[in-house]
Amino acid sequence: MSNIAVIGGGPAGIIAAGFAGSRGKKVKLFDKNNKIGKKLYITGKGRCNITNSAPIEDFFDNVMTNNEFLYSAFYSFTNQDILNLLNSYGLKTKVERGNRVFPITDKSSDVISTMRKFLISNSVEIVLNKEVIDIVYESNVFTLIFRDGSKEKFEKIIIATGGKSYPTTGSTGDGYKFAQKLGHTIVAPKPALVPIEVEETWIKQLQGMTLKNVLLSAYVNNKKIHEEFGEMLFTHFGISGPIVLSMSNIINKYQKRNIKLFIDLKPALSEKKLDDRILRDFDKYNNKTIKNGLKELLPLNLIPVVLKLSDIDEDKVINQITKEERLRLVKVFKNIELKFKKFRPIEEAIVTSGGVSTFEINPSTMESKIVEGLYFAGEVIDVDALTGGFNLQIAYSTGYLAGVNC
């Protein structure tokens, strides 16, 4: 009988299996996909945002759910520890905007092949295309039952099956089912880091357009609750991109209330300075139509939308624009209003919020408080964070604790 089974070959499962193997344990890592790290391939737009280089104490502010639970995990295996580990197997990394860490090659496949080396060097047996459909626990022994009808017994199990987001990568909520059957409470999964649908129909005209250096603010019942600065993207249904995904995690808990979002297209300029800037452009293009006079201030596709929202005829000549119209234009530049409709489905979320209740897991070891010899790691646990490499660090840190304690 093998010592330990790790279910799920994502970052949490890989780190757990490798460290369990480094202690001389006999470890089998099962993944239902044809390769390990399938979700890692698509993180950071295929570049793999490995972790964040901020001080480890700053990570807690970026964890949205149950950050106290991760105290032991983050300090036991830090962001520097994962980088040292990957570096020791030959992966070179670089730090970009927002302290995000990427492989120097910009290829997530290089991160995965490095992790594979880590597994092989610690004698972990990697079993692919092998789907666990049930776990039976009797007399301190775990029996894994597989889709192909086979069974295998283990002394200890680490569940690292991920959440419910990106089901094509294998994250289909299996771990919740196993945990629940073994007596655990599951906090209802909901999308975190997910694009947002809005009521406005003019959004469709801007599909595919990216805005950089804008400020997105959220108001709940007319009270400002959060703002995010950076890059966003218009889609056929609403908005996406880094600041929208982070915002989704903040407004997650306010879903049933009146939520409005506002885009400030020129956050670096006060209304007065923006008005001065518009006046300079108006002087320069005095005899042109207003739609041609805003080309230096706005992307072309955005001009008709901004003018419509400002209630200004796009063919009106600039020298005929009234002060009142110009001030309306300034207001729209600083406050494009969007009414929140709903989040996109959980399948489109980067991360799942919810999962196995942290009250039922020992935060120092990741062992279940209900079933001895059962451990959890990564997104299957009810913890989630903002974008920027924080969710992957949760996977490594919890995986490490499971691996060294099982």
C-alpha positions in Angstrom: 0.0 0.0 0.0 1.3 3.4 -1.0 1.8 6.0 1.7 0.1 9.0 0.2 -2.2 9.9 -2.7 -2.4 13.5 -3.9 -5.6 14.2 -5.9 -5.1 17.1 -8.4 -1.9 18.0 -10.3 -2.3 21.8 -10.0 0.2 24.0 -8.1 -1.1 23.0 -4.7 -1.0 19.3 -5.5 2.4 19.5 -7.1 4.0 21.3 -4.1 2.3 18.9 -1.7 3.4 15.8 -3.5 7.0 17.0 -4.0 7.5 17.9 -0.3 5.8 14.7 0.8 8.2 12.8 -1.5 11.2 14.8 -0.2 10.5 13.2 3.2 11.0 9.7 1.8 7.2 9.0 1.6 5.9 6.9 -1.3 3.6 9.4 -3.1 1.3 9.0 -6.1 0.0 12.2 -7.8 -3.3 11.6 -9.7 -4.6 14.0 -12.3 -7.6 13.4 -14.6 -6.0 15.5 -17.4 -3.3 14.4 -19.8 -0.8 16.7 -18.2 -0.1 18.3 -14.9 -0.6 22.1 -14.2 -3.3 22.6 -16.8 -4.7 25.7 -15.1 -1.2 27.0 -14.6 -0.8 27.1 -18.4 -3.5 29.8 -18.7 -2.6 32.0 -15.7 -1.2 35.4 -16.4 -2.5 35.2 -20.0 -0.3 32.1 -20.6 2.8 33.7 -19.0 2.1 32.3 -15.4 2.1 35.0 -12.7 4.1 32.7 -10.3 3.7 34.8 -7.2 4.0 38.4 -5.9 7.3 39.9 -4.7 5.6 42.1 -2.0 6.6 41.5 1.6 4.8 38.4 2.9 3.0 40.4 5.5 1.3 42.4 2.7 -0.3 39.2 1.4 -2.9 39.2 4.1 -4.4 42.5 2.8 -4.8 40.8 -0.6 -6.7 37.8 0.7 -10.4 38.4 0.6 -11.7 35.4 2.5 -10.3 33.9 5.8 -6.9 35.6 5.6 -6.1 34.7 9.3 -6.4 31.0 8.4 -3.3 31.4 6.1 -1.0 32.9 8.7 0.9 29.7 9.4 0.9 28.7 5.7 2.3 32.0 4.3 5.0 32.2 7.0 6.0 28.5 6.6 6.4 28.7 2.9 6.8 32.3 1.6 6.9 33.8 -1.9 10.7 33.8 -1.6 10.6 30.1 -0.8 8.7 29.2 -4.0 11.1 31.3 -6.1 14.1 29.8 -4.4 12.7 26.3 -5.1 12.0 27.1 -8.8 15.4 28.8 -9.2 17.1 25.8 -7.8 15.7 23.7 -10.6 16.8 26.2 -13.2 13.9 28.6 -13.7 14.8 32.3 -14.0 12.2 34.9 -13.0 11.6 38.6 -13.3 9.4 41.1 -11.5 6.9 43.4 -13.3 4.3 46.1 -12.5 2.4 45.5 -9.2 5.3 43.2 -8.0 4.0 40.4 -10.2 6.6 37.7 -10.7 6.9 35.9 -14.1 9.3 33.4 -15.7 11.9 35.3 -17.7 10.8 33.5 -20.8 7.1 34.5 -20.4 6.1 30.9 -20.9 3.9 29.1 -18.3 5.1 25.8 -19.8 8.6 26.5 -18.4 7.2 26.9 -14.9 5.3 23.6 -15.3 8.3 21.7 -16.6 10.4 23.0 -13.7 7.7 21.8 -11.2 7.8 18.4 -13.0 11.5 18.2 -12.4 10.8 18.9 -8.7 8.3 16.0 -8.6 10.6 13.5 -10.4 13.6 14.4 -8.2 11.5 13.5 -5.2 10.4 10.2 -6.6 6.7 11.2 -7.0 4.8 8.8 -9.3 2.7 11.0 -11.6 -0.5 9.2 -12.8 -2.3 11.1 -15.6 -5.7 10.5 -17.3 -6.8 8.9 -14.0 -10.0 10.4 -12.5 -11.0 9.8 -8.9 -14.7 9.5 -8.6 -15.1 8.5 -5.0 -13.1 8.1 -1.7 -14.1 5.5 0.8 -12.7 5.7 4.4 -12.8 2.7 6.6 -10.5 1.5 9.4 -8.1 4.3 8.9 -7.6 3.4 5.3 -8.6 5.5 2.2 -9.8 3.6 -0.9 -9.7 5.7 -4.1 -12.2 4.6 -6.7 -11.4 5.6 -10.3 -13.5 6.2 -13.3 -12.0 3.2 -15.1 -13.4 0.9 -12.3 -10.0 0.3 -10.6 -9.4 0.9 -6.8 -6.3 1.7 -4.7 -5.7 2.0 -1.0 -3.7 4.7 0.8 -2.8 5.6 4.4 -3.2 9.3 3.7 -4.8 11.6 1.1 -4.3 15.2 0.1 -7.2 16.7 -1.8 -5.9 19.5 -4.1 -8.6 19.4 -6.8 -9.1 23.2 -7.2 -12.5 25.0 -7.2 -15.2 25.2 -9.9 -13.7 27.9 -12.2 -12.3 27.0 -15.6 -13.9 23.5 -15.7 -12.0 22.7 -18.9 -8.8 22.6 -16.9 -10.4 19.9 -14.6 -11.7 22.2 -11.8 -15.2 20.8 -11.7 -15.8 20.8 -7.9 -14.9 17.2 -7.3 -13.1 18.0 -4.1 -16.2 19.5 -2.6 -18.1 16.3 -3.2 -15.3 14.1 -1.7 -15.0 16.5 1.4 -18.7 16.6 2.0 -19.1 12.8 1.8 -16.3 12.6 4.4 -18.3 14.9 6.8 -17.1 18.4 5.9 -19.0 21.6 5.5 -18.8 23.2 2.1 -19.2 27.0 2.0 -21.3 27.5 -1.2 -18.9 28.2 -4.1 -19.4 31.5 -6.0 -17.3 33.3 -8.6 -14.4 35.5 -7.5 -12.2 37.4 -9.9 -14.8 37.3 -12.6 -15.9 39.6 -15.4 -19.0 41.8 -14.8 -22.2 42.2 -16.8 -23.7 45.7 -17.0 -27.1 47.0 -18.0 -25.9 49.6 -20.6 -26.3 48.4 -24.2 -23.8 50.9 -25.7 -21.1 48.6 -24.2 -21.4 46.4 -27.3 -20.0 49.2 -29.5 -16.7 49.1 -27.5 -16.2 45.3 -27.5 -12.5 44.4 -27.4 -11.3 47.9 -26.5 -8.8 48.2 -23.7 -8.4 51.2 -21.5 -5.2 51.8 -19.6 -4.6 54.0 -16.5 -8.3 54.5 -15.7 -9.9 54.6 -12.3 -12.9 52.2 -11.6 -15.0 53.1 -8.5 -17.8 51.0 -7.0 -20.8 52.5 -5.1 -23.3 50.5 -3.1 -26.5 52.3 -2.3 -24.7 55.5 -3.4 -21.9 55.0 -1.0 -18.4 54.5 -2.4 -16.9 51.2 -1.2 -13.8 50.8 -3.4 -11.7 52.0 -6.3 -9.1 50.3 -8.5 -6.6 52.0 -10.9 -5.2 50.3 -14.0 -6.3 48.5 -17.1 -9.8 47.3 -18.1 -11.5 45.8 -21.1 -14.9 46.3 -22.7 -16.7 43.1 -23.8 -20.0 42.3 -25.5 -21.6 41.8 -22.1 -19.9 44.4 -19.9 -16.4 44.8 -18.6 -13.3 42.7 -17.8 -9.6 43.1 -17.3 -7.3 43.3 -14.2 -9.1 46.1 -12.3 -12.5 44.7 -13.0 -11.5 41.2 -11.8 -10.2 42.7 -8.5 -13.3 44.8 -8.1 -15.5 41.8 -8.6 -14.0 40.2 -5.5 -14.8 43.4 -3.4 -18.4 43.7 -4.6 -19.0 40.0 -4.3 -20.7 40.4 -0.9 -23.0 43.2 -2.0 -24.6 41.4 -4.9 -28.3 41.9 -3.9 -27.9 45.6 -3.4 -27.9 48.6 -5.7 -24.4 48.6 -7.2 -23.1 51.2 -9.6 -19.6 51.4 -11.2 -18.0 54.6 -12.5 -15.1 54.9 -14.9 -12.8 58.0 -14.6 -11.0 58.1 -18.0 -8.5 60.8 -16.8 -7.9 60.2 -13.1 -4.6 62.1 -13.2 -6.5 65.3 -14.0 -8.9 67.3 -11.8 -12.1 68.5 -13.5 -10.5 72.0 -13.7 -7.3 70.7 -15.3 -9.2 68.5 -17.7 -11.4 71.4 -18.7 -8.3 73.5 -19.4 -6.9 70.6 -21.5 -10.1 70.3 -23.5 -10.2 74.1 -24.0 -6.6 73.9 -25.5 -7.7 71.1 -27.9 -10.8 73.1 -28.8 -8.7 76.1 -29.7 -6.4 73.9 -31.8 -9.4 72.3 -33.7 -11.7 75.2 -33.5 -13.2 74.7 -37.0 -13.5 70.9 -36.9 -16.4 68.8 -35.7 -16.2 67.8 -32.0 -15.8 64.1 -32.9 -12.5 65.1 -34.7 -11.4 67.4 -32.0 -11.2 64.8 -29.2 -8.8 62.4 -31.0 -5.8 63.4 -28.8 -7.9 62.7 -25.6 -9.8 59.5 -26.4 -9.6 56.3 -28.4 -11.5 56.7 -31.7 -14.3 54.2 -30.9 -14.9 55.8 -27.5 -15.5 59.3 -28.9 -19.1 58.7 -30.2 -20.1 57.0 -26.9 -18.7 59.8 -24.7 -20.4 62.4 -26.8 -23.8 60.6 -26.7 -23.5 60.3 -22.9 -22.7 64.0 -22.8 -25.7 64.7 -25.0 -23.6 66.5 -27.6 -24.1 66.1 -31.4 -20.9 64.5 -32.7 -21.1 66.5 -35.9 -21.4 69.9 -34.1 -18.5 72.2 -34.9 -16.2 73.0 -31.9 -16.6 76.7 -32.1 -20.4 76.2 -31.6 -20.0 74.1 -28.4 -21.4 75.9 -25.4 -19.7 76.1 -22.0 -22.6 74.0 -20.6 -21.9 71.3 -23.1 -18.2 71.4 -22.5 -18.7 71.0 -18.7 -21.1 68.1 -19.3 -18.3 66.5 -21.4 -15.8 67.0 -18.5 -18.3 65.3 -16.1 -18.6 62.2 -18.4 -14.8 62.0 -18.8 -14.6 61.7 -15.1 -17.7 59.7 -14.4 -19.0 57.1 -16.9 -21.7 55.3 -15.1 -22.4 51.6 -15.4 -25.2 49.7 -13.6 -24.1 46.3 -12.3 -26.3 43.5 -13.7 -24.5 40.3 -12.5 -21.3 38.4 -12.5 -20.4 36.1 -15.4 -20.9 32.4 -14.6 -18.5 30.7 -12.1 -17.0 28.8 -15.1 -15.5 32.1 -16.3 -14.1 33.1 -13.0 -10.4 32.9 -12.4 -10.9 31.8 -8.8 -13.7 30.2 -6.8 -14.8 31.8 -3.5 -16.1 29.2 -1.1 -15.1 25.6 -0.5 -14.2 23.4 2.5 -14.8 25.3 5.7 -11.5 26.6 7.3 -13.0 25.8 10.7 -12.6 22.1 9.9 -9.0 22.3 8.8 -5.9 22.6 11.1 -4.2 25.8 9.8 -0.8 24.6 10.9 -0.9 21.3 9.0 -3.8 21.5 6.6 -5.1 18.2 8.1 -8.8 17.7 8.5 -10.1 18.1 12.0 -12.8 15.5 11.2 -10.9 12.7 9.4 -7.4 11.8 10.5 -4.9 11.4 7.6 -7.0 13.6 5.2 -5.4 16.9 4.1 -6.5 19.8 1.9 -4.5 22.3 -0.2 -5.2 25.2 -2.5 -8.5 26.5 -4.0 -10.6 23.6 -2.6 -10.4 25.4 0.7 -12.6 28.5 1.4 -9.9 31.1 0.8 -9.4 33.4 -2.2 -7.4 36.5 -3.0 -7.0 39.4 -5.5 -5.1 39.1 -8.7 -1.3 39.5 -8.8 0.0 36.0 -7.9 -1.6 35.8 -4.4 -4.0 32.9 -5.2 -1.1 30.8 -6.6 0.9 31.6 -3.4 -2.0 30.3 -1.4 -1.8 27.1 -3.4 2.0 26.7 -2.8 1.9 27.6 0.9 -1.1 25.3 1.8 0.4 22.6 -0.4 3.7 22.8 1.4 2.1 22.4 4.9 0.1 19.4 3.7 3.2 17.9 2.1 5.5 18.3 5.1 2.8 17.2 7.7 1.2 14.2 6.0 
